Every structure is written in C-alpha cells, then in structure tokens.
Amino acid sequence: MFDTHAHLQDRKLQGDVENILQRAREAGVEKITCIGYDLPSSQEAVLLAHKYKQIYAAVGVHPHDAETVTPEVLERLKGLAKDPKVVAIGEIGLDYYRDLSPRDKQMEAFIEQIKLAHAIGKPIVVHDRDANQDVIDTIKKYKAGKNGGIMHCYSGNLPLAAEAIKAGFYISFAGPLTYKNARQAQEVVVKIPMDRLLVETDCPYLTPEPLRGKINEPAHVRYVVEKMAALRNQHPDEVAYLTDRNARKVYGIKD
Ligand code: NI
C-alpha cells in the first residue's frame, strides 16, 4: 500500500517515527509521502525523506498559512522542490471552512504555488474544504494538472470529481470514507475509474473507523483500502495493488 498523504513531521508523531514506520511495514504500507503545510514542515518532510528510503516529500504552504507565502518563501520552496525525493508541491489550495487566511490571499498563494509546480515540472497536492467550485475553476484556468495532481481527502461531488479527472487529477480518499455520513464520498469511489483512485491517512488527523478517536498513522491506511474494496466489490489486495500503482505514477516514482 502507498499512503499518499501523511504528516509525519507533526508534533503528535514526530518522536515516534521509527516505531510508526515499523508498524506501517508490518501492515503492508511500503511507501509514504510526507506532506508539508508551511516552510518549516516542508523542510522537515525533506529531511525525513532523506533519512528513510520509503518516505517521499511534498513541499508547499497550506491555505491556512497563505499569509506566510512571500517571494522569499517561494524561493526557498523552489530550492527544496528540486530535490529528487520531493515528488510534489503541496499541500496547497483553498479552505473556506475555517478561513484562517483571507480568501484573496489564499487564492494568491494557491496560484503562485501552481506556477512553482509548473516551473519545476512536478504535480500538485490540493487541499479543498468548502471551496469546490473555486478550486476547480482555478485548476482549469491555470492548467494546474499539467504535470498531474491529487485532490486530497476528496469531499466534493461526482460531477466535480469528473471535472478534476478531466483536468489531469487523481482523487484521494482518507479515513472519512469509513464514516457513516460519507455517502457522497462513497458514491464517488464507486463511480470513478479505478486508475484515478488513491488512498491516504492525512495522519495524525482523520483516523478511520474502527479506530476513530485515536491518533492516526500510515499503518491505518489499510482501513481505507478495505472500505474502498468493499464499496467497489473488489478484493482488498487488488485495491492495494492498484492504488499503489496509481500513486507511483502520479508521484513519478520508478522503483
Ligand atoms: Ni494534510
């Protein structure tokens, strides 16, 4: 399995990375992309990717911290992004649910980082919360999927997922897929093509059932795989194999 979105540099997981990786290995999780959300966490993601063979990194600034995106920060991200173990720019996007940064600033940071991804030829990892239409419009306008991309922890409807796929994106699902109220996400999982699906934990957040309430970690991605398999009426091994293959493809990982 491939956990396409984890925050191993988060304070809740930081001190325990060796044990977390051991448990991931035992659960059959072979690769993990550690995702940045601001400059320091992006630098930490790259350090982890250098330290551990199975970890890859994404660098970028989350919409919550859009106000930290200065020309200097963009330069530093660009320097990091050239590293061979950096496989994407992210997570970037729009969050109108918490609105921790003004929306115009979020949009500006999103666009600047799409341009950064284009400049270095790598895909993007998109965070979208309650901003579905603005995200899809921006992606289309700036041809953001030129080098591929991921809609992370997808929460939109089926027509928007279809538009994202058409724009070059993969659709990734996390723990919420296992929750009772996830009817819309479950419909999307069933109806989009298998070759566009990914799994992730977004750990330490979004712990899947039946472990909800505990701290999340990459080993738990198997519950997302199992749920996806049950919904699609496929064997979990097949879903594990195919989502891993999709992840390697979007992140450009050859080994
Ligand atoms: Ni995340």
Residues whose N, C-alpha, C, O or C-beta is under 5 A from the ligand:
A	BS01	NI	D202
